[in-house]
């Protein structure tokens, strides 16, 4: 008797008994009532003093963290009704899934209790809470307990999941049910609305005025985004964006262009400009790591090459060259210098593989930093002014506009950093276009083949060394181009800005983490990863002493729950998750159990 391969059924979703034994109808009703009561509690005063930021003393008008609790409670109520099959809301949860309700209830509970604990700690005791604070804490807890009483969603192939597995499955998105087709105009409107919502969420986060509100914002967004993913809406949106690629790209850059027009404070535009610099460099690194699979730990050096080149030829009084080129010439000079360095460094090192290549590139990054520090006229030639760097880099003038001065566009006054944000957005469009064209070309497919299995790629006739060198040079060129803008944004270029690990990104460690966090080989992944890794340290400066510790914990959690990154391509999803393909045959293939 021979053993035949067994087929694994495609991954489906079914409901198993809840984590807390409650009647389904009672759990559903209590969840809805608890969410409604939590929503109402935000209109009561949570504390009697305005010393806590956000002024939570007003009755009838939510403020600060109360707005986040209100949003979470409202979403929980809506999804609870959608899971119950309420007419008009089924599209939010097509399969009647309960896990989005649980995630939103958990997010609302975490946000509310964080606010209560923050009030207690900062003001010195529970005596500083008003009845509204107690009501919010109790009702959010009741909502969470009732949501735990709803049947849990688990893969249909698992007949007896453990409690831990049933809980963790709530954080993984199943295959959504098929939705009826929509007219093209409706699909385009959905794409535009999605990017408009994304702009609103990002703007709200970047405009938070104090750390407590930003932490609450992060908590709610993390659980809310996971709930939307678990409901299957993100895959529906991915299907639409794949169908309308050009419209998606246009909508994304229109939303990005609108960002500075939403800002009344140029300080927040500073964060936006630096995020774009960081994101653009991360996307360039994505060519090297995400497409070609080359682990480059010294990539920030190419950013430094472009920045130093621009600083030397842009008319700074401290420049040892003493010339001033037009900006377009400075950009070409910075990109060309980075290209040359990329070829010079890559030619002898890209014959190495894996850890050896990583060590060599890490060494190159440190050599660059130390070299710039020693070119001070005493330890070496007088080129870069040593550790003092090149300060007083003048602002750019393009088409008669001085980017260092405020300008009124469309009736809105844009400050210095808003001007540089729009300039950097133009370069981001160039980098995204280069990446997309490269990814979809024969060269891009060859890079992916080398990344997956270089030996097999060579056997198919691919010149692996030449293509790896091309990826290395292209990534270096894109980083150098971004560096030319960074030099003018920061006024000063110093060697300390280009360490492997630095408190403020961009640096090599954070660039690589942005690519991995966002999703290797994708366009939007590194952009989102870079935005998160720059925005969070910028808004939570009081945690700078623990930044690397928290950063490490976040990476461990990411590798455990979403190793493919926040935005993953199909190849990574198939690699890291169950796919419903054939299982490996059990027993001896083609032989009977008797050993014949």
Phi, psi and omega per residue, in radians:
X1 nan 2.158 -3.081
X2 -1.664 2.770 3.134
X3 -1.724 2.248 -3.110
X4 -1.855 2.592 3.113
X5 -1.076 2.511 3.139
X6 -1.824 2.441 3.129
X7 -1.568 2.440 3.046
X8 -1.649 2.247 -3.125
X9 -1.118 2.534 3.108
X10 -0.992 2.572 -3.092
X11 -1.150 2.086 3.067
X12 -2.143 -3.133 -3.126
X13 -2.162 2.297 3.038
X14 -2.419 2.944 -3.058
X15 -1.884 2.379 3.122
X16 -2.051 2.987 -3.132
X17 -0.941 2.584 -3.057
X18 -1.210 2.923 3.096
X19 -1.226 -0.550 3.055
X20 -2.069 2.134 -3.064
X21 -1.194 1.819 3.072
X22 -2.409 2.616 3.024
X23 -1.027 2.365 -3.044
X24 -1.009 -0.762 -3.121
X25 -1.132 -0.723 3.132
X26 -1.156 -0.722 3.135
X27 -1.110 -0.731 -3.118
X28 -1.166 -0.757 -3.138
X29 -1.172 -0.737 -3.136
X30 -1.147 -0.657 3.103
X31 -1.068 -0.798 -3.137
X32 -1.132 -0.771 -3.138
X33 -1.155 -0.742 3.120
X34 -1.087 -0.709 3.108
X35 -1.136 -0.704 3.110
X36 -1.132 -0.697 3.113
X37 -1.178 -0.674 3.073
X38 -1.105 -0.721 3.075
X39 -1.013 -0.798 -3.119
X40 -1.171 -0.530 -3.103
X41 -1.152 -0.366 -3.134
X42 -1.277 -0.207 3.097
X43 -1.604 0.071 3.060
X44 -1.834 2.775 3.098
X45 -1.263 2.355 3.127
X46 -1.700 -0.375 3.116
X47 -2.611 2.793 -3.044
X48 -1.616 -0.231 -3.075
X49 -2.063 2.568 3.121
X50 -1.525 0.160 3.120
X51 -1.161 -0.537 3.057
X52 -1.300 2.311 -3.055
X53 -1.087 2.505 3.120
X54 1.813 -0.214 3.123
X55 0.910 1.375 3.125
X56 -1.656 0.483 -3.091
X57 -1.721 -0.118 -3.020
X58 -1.520 2.328 3.056
X59 -1.671 2.264 3.128
X60 1.648 -0.037 -3.123
X61 -2.539 1.779 -3.122
X62 -1.143 2.573 3.102
X63 -2.566 2.727 3.066
X64 0.997 -2.204 -3.109
X65 -1.140 -0.390 3.090
X66 -1.094 -0.598 3.128
X67 -1.113 -0.655 3.123
X68 -1.185 -0.754 3.082
X69 -1.095 -0.719 3.098
X70 -1.030 -0.793 -3.134
X71 -1.106 -0.798 3.141
X72 -1.102 -0.736 3.140
X73 -1.141 -0.701 3.134
X74 -1.134 -0.744 3.107
X75 -1.135 -0.695 3.101
X76 -1.058 -0.775 3.132
X77 -1.096 -0.776 -3.119
X78 -1.102 -0.778 -3.114
X79 -1.269 -0.516 3.055
X80 -1.133 -0.712 3.084
X81 -1.197 -0.643 3.120
X82 -1.143 -0.721 3.123
X83 -1.146 -0.492 3.116
X84 -1.339 -0.200 3.117
X85 1.624 0.407 3.137
X86 -1.084 2.308 -3.107
X87 -1.053 2.335 3.129
X88 1.621 -0.206 -3.128
X89 -2.054 -0.039 -3.080
X90 -1.088 -0.469 -3.134
X91 -1.147 -0.363 3.088
X92 -1.250 -0.542 -3.127
X93 -2.466 1.414 -2.943
X94 -1.057 -0.542 -3.111
X95 -1.710 0.198 -3.078
X96 1.133 0.622 -3.050
X97 -1.309 2.500 3.133
X98 -1.702 -0.313 -3.085
X99 -1.093 -0.637 3.044
X100 -1.048 -0.629 3.114
X101 -1.118 -0.766 3.130
X102 -1.098 -0.758 -3.125
X103 -1.134 -0.739 3.132
X104 -1.199 -0.661 3.063
X105 -1.104 -0.694 3.113
X106 -1.164 -0.704 3.104
X107 -1.140 -0.719 3.097
X108 -1.131 -0.743 3.102
X109 -1.068 -0.818 -3.104
X110 -1.113 -0.732 3.139
X111 -1.141 -0.772 -3.113
X112 -1.147 -0.837 -3.113
X113 -1.223 -0.513 3.011
X114 -1.088 -0.749 3.126
X115 -1.105 -0.737 -3.134
X116 -1.129 -0.767 3.128
X117 -1.135 -0.709 3.131
X118 -1.095 -0.722 3.092
X119 -1.086 -0.782 -3.115
X120 -1.098 -0.756 -3.084
X121 -1.266 -0.821 -3.044
X122 -1.256 -0.603 -3.098
X123 -1.666 -0.193 3.003
X124 1.622 0.857 3.000
X125 2.212 2.849 3.141
X126 -1.198 -0.286 3.140
X127 -1.105 -0.299 -3.120
X128 -1.491 -0.016 3.118
X129 -1.546 2.410 2.996
X130 -1.592 2.924 -3.138
X131 -0.941 -0.567 3.130
X132 -1.061 -0.607 3.112
X133 -1.165 -0.731 3.099
X134 -1.141 -0.715 3.131
X135 -1.083 -0.757 3.139
X136 -1.100 -0.739 -3.131
X137 -1.131 -0.764 -3.091
X138 -1.227 -0.786 -3.095
X139 -1.185 -0.624 3.092
X140 -1.189 -0.599 3.076
X141 -1.176 -0.742 3.109
X142 -1.080 -0.724 3.126
X143 -1.070 -0.749 -3.137
X144 -1.147 -0.771 3.139
X145 -1.100 -0.718 3.116
X146 -1.161 -0.653 3.114
X147 -1.161 -0.573 3.069
X148 -1.189 -0.311 3.095
X149 -1.494 -0.066 3.082
X150 -1.374 2.599 3.064
X151 -0.988 2.418 -3.074
X152 -1.588 2.615 3.121
X153 -1.659 2.146 3.100
X154 -2.376 2.817 3.076
X155 -1.015 2.447 -3.080
X156 -1.149 -0.321 -3.109
X157 -1.395 -0.154 -3.109
X158 -1.764 1.952 -3.058
X159 -1.433 -0.482 -3.055
X160 -2.458 1.212 -3.114
X161 -1.236 2.590 3.092
X162 -1.321 2.918 3.133
X163 -1.070 -0.735 3.135
X164 -1.113 -0.719 -3.118
X165 -1.187 -0.692 3.114
X166 -1.105 -0.618 3.128
X167 -1.247 -0.799 -3.121
X168 -1.206 -0.466 3.103
X169 -1.115 -0.351 3.109
X170 -1.167 -0.318 -3.114
X171 -1.688 0.060 -3.115
X172 -2.019 2.360 -3.052
X173 -1.519 2.136 3.074
X174 -1.398 3.027 3.057
X175 -1.227 2.123 -3.065
X176 -1.278 2.758 3.056
X177 -1.195 2.630 -3.133
X178 -1.194 2.337 3.123
X179 -1.768 2.629 3.109
X180 -1.116 2.562 -3.121
X181 -1.127 2.626 -3.141
X182 -2.013 2.750 3.017
X183 -1.077 2.702 -3.100
X184 -1.049 -0.690 -3.119
X185 -1.130 -0.608 3.111
X186 -1.203 -0.689 3.101
X187 -1.096 -0.698 3.128
X188 -1.160 -0.696 3.098
X189 -1.114 -0.661 3.116
X190 -1.125 -0.734 3.109
X191 -1.081 -0.800 3.141
X192 -1.100 -0.726 3.130
X193 -1.140 -0.642 3.138
X194 -1.118 -0.756 3.127
X195 -1.261 -0.567 3.044
X196 -1.113 -0.721 3.077
X197 -1.134 -0.708 3.101
X198 -1.074 -0.709 3.093
X199 -1.100 -0.722 -3.138
X200 -1.115 -0.788 -3.126
X201 -1.113 -0.779 -3.137
X202 -1.114 -0.745 -3.134
X203 -1.121 -0.719 3.108
X204 -1.077 -0.746 -3.134
X205 -1.148 -0.737 -3.080
X206 -1.306 -0.381 -3.130
X207 -1.607 0.014 3.110
X208 -1.061 2.325 -2.975
X209 -1.590 -0.229 -3.124
X210 -2.568 2.766 -2.964
X211 -1.126 -0.644 -3.102
X212 -1.073 -0.724 3.132
X213 -1.175 -0.658 -3.135
X214 -1.195 -0.671 3.101
X215 -1.124 -0.773 3.078
X216 -1.061 -0.680 3.093
X217 -1.068 -0.777 3.125
X218 -1.081 -0.743 -3.126
X219 -1.065 -0.873 -3.084
X220 -1.158 -0.708 -3.140
X221 -1.145 -0.689 -3.128
X222 -1.080 -0.840 3.140
X223 -1.262 -0.638 3.138
X224 -1.155 -0.760 3.122
X225 -1.129 -0.676 3.100
X226 -1.144 -0.672 3.120
X227 -1.133 -0.748 3.108
X228 -1.110 -0.697 3.083
X229 -1.114 -0.726 -3.121
X230 -1.166 -0.526 3.115
X231 -1.310 -0.279 3.111
X232 1.673 0.046 -3.108
X233 -1.198 -0.558 -3.130
X234 -1.165 -0.611 3.119
X235 -1.268 -0.600 3.030
X236 -1.075 -0.767 3.118
X237 -1.137 -0.684 3.112
X238 -1.077 -0.655 3.094
X239 -1.112 -0.733 3.136
X240 -1.189 -0.731 -3.132
X241 -1.184 -0.585 3.074
X242 -1.183 -0.543 3.138
X243 -1.329 -0.609 -3.111
X244 -2.097 1.197 -3.028
X245 -1.132 -0.820 -3.093
X246 -1.130 -0.694 3.105
X247 -1.154 -0.643 3.126
X248 -1.109 -0.812 3.134
X249 -1.097 -0.742 3.126
X250 -1.090 -0.779 3.128
X251 -1.097 -0.671 -3.136
X252 -1.100 -0.775 -3.098
X253 -1.369 -0.458 3.003
X254 -1.139 -0.745 3.094
X255 -1.106 -0.725 3.115
X256 -1.154 -0.677 3.118
X257 -1.114 -0.581 -3.093
X258 -1.305 -0.277 -3.040
X259 -0.979 -0.904 -3.090
X260 -1.110 -0.383 3.123
X261 -1.340 -0.168 3.084
X262 -1.653 -0.052 -3.024
X263 -1.794 2.247 3.038
X264 -1.697 -0.183 -3.121
X265 -2.121 2.093 -3.093
X266 -1.187 -0.277 3.110
X267 -1.128 -0.632 3.102
X268 -1.269 -0.555 3.044
X269 -1.124 -0.480 3.059
X270 -1.045 -0.786 3.117
X271 -1.091 -0.719 3.134
X272 -1.083 -0.756 3.133
X273 -1.117 -0.751 3.132
X274 -1.204 -0.582 3.069
X275 -1.097 -0.732 3.132
X276 -1.127 -0.674 3.086
X277 -1.091 -0.848 -3.140
X278 -1.064 -0.773 -3.093
X279 -1.171 -0.680 -3.140
X280 -1.141 -0.736 3.103
X281 -1.154 -0.678 3.098
X282 -1.098 -0.648 3.108
X283 -1.186 -0.610 3.031
X284 -1.128 -0.705 3.079
X285 -1.141 -0.499 3.124
X286 -1.110 -0.491 3.038
X287 -1.104 -0.747 -3.073
X288 -1.310 -0.846 -3.050
X289 -1.549 -0.851 -3.028
X290 -1.270 -0.667 -3.112
X291 -1.643 -0.895 -3.062
X292 -1.547 -0.264 3.102
X293 1.284 0.510 -3.138
X294 -1.754 2.046 -3.096
X295 -1.396 1.779 -3.101
X296 -1.865 1.951 -3.134
X297 -1.746 0.085 3.117
X298 -2.154 0.473 -3.005
X299 -1.131 -0.517 -3.100
X300 -1.100 -0.341 3.109
X301 -1.097 -0.607 3.117
X302 -1.191 -0.594 3.002
X303 -1.069 -0.727 3.119
X304 -1.154 -0.653 3.109
X305 -1.058 -0.812 3.111
X306 -1.116 -0.709 -3.122
X307 -1.165 -0.780 3.133
X308 -1.141 -0.677 3.122
X309 -1.096 -0.799 3.123
X310 -1.121 -0.682 -3.138
X311 -1.126 -0.618 -3.101
X312 -1.293 -0.484 -3.036
X313 -1.948 0.205 -3.076
X314 -1.822 0.199 3.037
X315 1.530 0.354 3.090
X316 -1.175 2.405 3.097
X317 -1.051 -0.444 -3.121
X318 -1.565 -0.002 3.135
X319 -1.224 2.363 3.136
X320 -1.423 -0.182 3.126
X321 -1.555 -0.685 3.040
X322 1.329 0.537 3.088
X323 -2.159 2.792 3.121
X324 -2.344 1.985 3.121
X325 -1.724 2.702 2.989
X326 -1.031 2.773 -3.048
X327 -1.064 -0.719 -3.117
X328 -1.086 -0.619 3.104
X329 -1.245 -0.642 3.104
X330 -1.141 -0.663 3.099
X331 -1.109 -0.799 3.130
X332 -1.118 -0.663 3.129
X333 -1.148 -0.771 3.118
X334 -1.118 -0.745 3.120
X335 -1.145 -0.701 -3.138
X336 -1.170 -0.722 3.122
X337 -1.090 -0.751 3.109
X338 -1.145 -0.651 3.095
X339 -1.066 -0.793 -3.139
X340 -1.092 -0.785 3.114
X341 -1.090 -0.678 3.123
X342 -1.087 -0.722 3.122
X343 -1.222 -0.754 -3.107
X344 -1.113 -0.711 3.140
X345 -1.356 -0.663 -3.053
X346 -1.288 -0.609 -3.056
X347 -0.998 -0.825 -3.135
X348 -1.483 -0.267 -3.010
X349 -1.792 -0.382 -3.048
X350 -1.333 -0.016 2.980
X351 -1.400 -0.159 3.058
X352 -1.505 2.885 -3.086
X353 -2.357 2.678 2.961
X354 1.020 -2.230 -3.048
X355 -1.107 -0.582 -3.123
X356 -1.146 -0.737 3.090
X357 -1.110 -0.724 3.136
X358 -1.062 -0.725 -3.131
X359 -1.151 -0.720 -3.128
X360 -1.150 -0.774 3.136
X361 -1.167 -0.609 3.049
X362 -1.088 -0.721 3.090
X363 -1.100 -0.696 3.112
X364 -1.083 -0.727 3.122
X365 -1.055 -0.719 3.114
X366 -1.252 -0.633 3.092
X367 -1.073 -0.743 3.121
X368 -1.060 -0.848 -3.099
X369 -1.080 -0.807 -3.128
X370 -1.173 -0.652 3.104
X371 -1.085 -0.767 3.107
X372 -1.117 -0.579 -3.128
X373 -1.273 -0.513 -3.090
X374 -1.573 -0.174 3.130
X375 -1.480 1.132 -3.055
X376 -2.029 0.098 -3.140
X377 1.648 -0.235 3.107
X378 -2.004 -0.879 3.081
X379 -1.429 -0.263 -3.130
X380 -2.931 -2.931 3.134
X381 -1.118 2.649 -3.110
X382 -1.496 1.614 -3.108
X383 -2.173 -0.804 -2.985
X384 -1.971 0.087 -3.109
X385 1.120 0.361 3.034
X386 1.067 -2.459 -3.094
X387 -1.164 -0.310 3.109
X388 -1.284 -0.352 3.108
X389 1.200 -2.797 -3.122
X390 -2.052 1.753 -3.120
X391 -1.582 -3.110 3.030
X392 0.963 0.751 3.075
X393 -1.288 2.165 -3.043
X394 -1.219 2.728 3.064
X395 -1.215 2.729 -3.115
X396 -1.401 2.639 2.984
X397 -2.181 2.044 -3.114
X398 -2.203 2.134 3.101
X399 0.956 0.677 3.106
X400 1.472 -0.049 3.136
X401 -1.753 2.218 3.017
X402 -1.551 1.987 -3.065
X403 -1.188 -0.206 3.109
X404 -1.469 -0.126 -3.108
X405 -1.940 2.625 3.105
X406 -1.156 2.545 3.094
X407 -2.398 2.556 3.115
X408 -1.729 2.099 3.137
X409 -2.246 2.199 -3.136
X410 0.974 0.606 3.099
X411 1.403 0.070 -3.128
X412 -2.035 2.312 3.118
X413 -1.468 2.126 3.137
X414 -1.831 2.218 3.128
X415 -1.438 -2.980 -3.061
X416 -1.014 -0.861 -3.046
X417 -1.284 -0.471 3.022
X418 -1.155 -0.671 3.095
X419 -1.098 -0.782 3.133
X420 -1.230 -0.501 3.058
X421 -1.077 -0.807 -3.141
X422 -1.146 -0.647 3.074
X423 -1.115 -0.764 3.139
X424 -1.173 -0.536 3.084
X425 -1.107 -0.647 3.078
X426 -1.069 -0.766 3.114
X427 -1.195 -0.576 3.081
X428 -1.107 -0.694 3.085
X429 -1.049 -0.724 3.120
X430 -1.090 -0.810 -3.095
X431 -1.150 -0.732 3.119
X432 -1.096 -0.718 3.122
X433 -1.098 -0.777 3.116
X434 -1.076 -0.759 -3.119
X435 -1.116 -0.814 -3.114
X436 -1.096 -0.764 -3.140
X437 -1.137 -0.676 3.136
X438 -1.186 -0.737 -3.096
X439 -1.118 -0.619 -3.070
X440 -1.594 0.047 -3.091
X441 -1.659 3.059 3.047
X442 -1.058 -0.647 -3.140
X443 -1.142 -0.723 3.122
X444 -1.092 -0.718 3.111
X445 -1.157 -0.612 3.080
X446 -1.171 -0.661 3.078
X447 -1.069 -0.772 3.129
X448 -1.094 -0.690 3.113
X449 -1.099 -0.713 3.107
X450 -1.148 -0.694 3.137
X451 -1.104 -0.717 -3.076
X452 -1.316 -0.754 -3.127
X453 -2.845 1.732 -3.071
X454 -1.145 -0.639 3.139
X455 -1.102 -0.778 3.105
X456 -1.140 -0.655 3.118
X457 -1.112 -0.733 3.087
X458 -1.098 -0.682 -3.140
X459 -1.125 -0.459 3.109
X460 -1.507 0.096 3.059
X461 1.642 0.199 3.132
X462 -1.441 2.295 3.067
X463 -1.403 1.561 -2.984
X464 -1.098 -0.746 -3.079
X465 -1.116 -0.801 -3.115
X466 -1.100 -0.725 -3.126
X467 -1.252 -0.608 3.059
X468 -1.149 -0.684 3.104
X469 -1.140 -0.648 3.100
X470 -1.128 -0.745 3.098
X471 -1.101 -0.747 -3.139
X472 -1.090 -0.762 -3.114
X473 -1.208 -0.693 3.133
X474 -1.149 -0.772 3.100
X475 -1.070 -0.710 3.116
X476 -1.129 -0.687 -3.137
X477 -1.121 -0.762 3.130
X478 -1.122 -0.678 3.104
X479 -1.159 -0.720 3.124
X480 -1.109 -0.650 3.110
X481 -1.110 -0.754 3.088
X482 -1.137 -0.598 -3.139
X483 -1.110 -0.523 3.137
X484 -1.149 -0.590 3.086
X485 -1.342 -0.690 -3.138
X486 -1.018 -0.645 -3.118
X487 -1.057 -0.671 -3.128
X488 -1.391 -0.551 3.137
X489 -1.179 -0.743 -3.062
X490 -1.537 -0.107 3.138
X491 1.243 -0.578 -2.993
X492 -2.345 2.474 3.062
X493 -2.079 2.113 3.138
X494 -2.273 2.739 3.123
X495 -1.098 -0.503 -3.086
X496 -1.132 -0.319 -3.130
X497 -1.292 -0.198 -2.975
X498 -2.147 0.710 3.030
X499 -1.360 2.855 3.085
X500 -1.148 -0.739 3.072
X501 -2.272 2.149 -3.135
X502 -2.381 2.696 -3.083
X503 -1.071 -0.559 -3.100
X504 -2.048 2.154 3.071
X505 -1.211 2.830 0.165
X506 -1.519 2.471 2.937
X507 -2.544 2.986 -2.988
X508 -1.067 -0.727 -3.108
X509 -1.125 -0.783 -3.119
X510 -1.269 -0.553 3.083
X511 -1.119 -0.803 3.112
X512 -1.119 -0.696 3.119
X513 -1.139 -0.621 3.124
X514 -1.113 -0.692 3.117
X515 -1.151 -0.786 -3.114
X516 -1.225 -0.744 3.138
X517 -1.096 -0.808 -3.099
X518 -1.265 -0.681 -3.103
X519 2.288 1.932 -3.100
X520 -1.165 2.469 3.069
X521 1.442 0.060 3.119
X522 -1.934 2.874 3.124
X523 -1.493 -0.877 -3.059
X524 -1.337 -0.415 -3.088
X525 -1.013 -1.015 3.125
X526 -1.068 -0.545 3.104
X527 -1.128 -0.773 3.117
X528 -1.211 -0.749 3.118
X529 -1.060 -0.754 3.125
X530 -1.154 -0.677 3.122
X531 -1.078 -0.757 -3.140
X532 -1.161 -0.785 -3.063
X533 -1.250 -0.370 3.061
X534 -1.596 -0.704 -3.047
X535 -1.185 -0.748 -3.065
X536 -1.099 -0.863 3.080
X537 -1.115 -0.562 -3.122
X538 -1.201 -0.588 -3.115
X539 -1.559 -0.380 -3.097
X540 -2.034 1.041 -3.075
X541 -1.187 -0.398 3.131
X542 -1.194 -0.267 3.139
X543 -1.757 0.306 -3.059
X544 -1.087 -0.529 3.136
X545 -1.199 -0.398 -3.118
X546 -1.954 0.278 -3.014
X547 -1.069 -0.840 -3.098
X548 -1.186 -0.610 3.081
X549 -1.086 -0.867 -3.137
X550 -1.144 -0.619 3.104
X551 -1.090 -0.751 3.104
X552 -1.136 -0.729 3.108
X553 -1.086 -0.721 3.137
X554 -1.094 -0.690 3.128
X555 -1.164 -0.681 3.107
X556 -1.096 -0.780 3.129
X557 -1.137 -0.656 3.123
X558 -1.116 -0.785 -3.136
X559 -1.144 -0.467 -3.139
X560 -1.371 -0.783 -2.986
X561 -1.774 -0.447 -3.140
X562 -2.587 1.273 -3.064
X563 -1.172 -0.347 3.141
X564 -1.428 -0.073 -3.135
X565 1.693 2.976 -3.108
X566 -1.179 -0.700 3.103
X567 -2.085 1.838 -3.036
X568 -1.962 2.509 3.010
X569 -1.396 2.985 -3.032
X570 -1.110 -0.596 -3.122
X571 -1.078 -0.767 -3.136
X572 -1.192 -0.648 3.110
X573 -1.113 -0.703 3.097
X574 -1.186 -0.539 -3.088
X575 -1.298 -0.648 -2.994
X576 -1.776 -0.153 -3.064
X577 -2.302 2.850 3.118
X578 -1.113 2.416 -3.041
X579 -2.080 -0.125 -3.110
X580 1.364 0.299 3.116
X581 -1.461 -3.128 -3.095
X582 -1.096 2.375 3.010
X583 -1.342 2.763 3.055
X584 -1.159 2.405 3.134
X585 -1.058 2.486 3.110
X586 -1.747 2.457 3.129
X587 1.517 -2.928 -3.120
X588 -1.501 2.135 -3.098
X589 -1.242 2.200 3.046
X590 1.360 0.014 -3.135
X591 -2.081 2.577 3.123
X592 -1.347 2.814 3.125
X593 -1.162 -0.319 3.124
X594 -1.370 -0.078 3.099
X595 1.510 0.331 -3.123
X596 -1.245 nan nan
